[in-house]
């Protein structure tokens, strides 16, 4: 393994098919049950913090132990359905978050490896173009467009990297 290669991963077509089938199965189960909020809706509804989960748990307890305190405007059966469904989603959501984190972290390392190799290639092509090596000037000119007018940024390793498009 090269010194600048942080990770080596390969997936077979069968493994990718298994991953995609599992995702399809999850989506099939969730069809008609799960929603997809817009970013504005996510901000509007927010998320319930642990402190508020405790408050919800206490309210449920008191609603059941002291039903006479329950306002007639509250649909307790709907509250209970929502409460149970929320609990049912907690474990798979945690598990999926763990899987998502693994996938994201693996992709991050793969992206880093690809970028480092690309930068090495770019520097070499730049050198070849400076030496008038046939065919290298076109490659260099095309790749150098990612440096936006020659402006470069420094990565954490001190390597020059193309500016973001």
Protein Blocks (a to p, Z undefined) as FASTA:
>chain_A
ZZklmbdcdddfklmmmmmmmmmmmmmmmgokaccddfklmmmnopadfklmmmmmmmmm
mmmmmmmlpcfkbcfklmmmmmmmmmmmmmmmmmmmmmmmmmmmmmmmmmmmmmmmmmmm
mmmmmmmmmnopghklmmmmmmmmmnggoiacddfkopacdddZZ
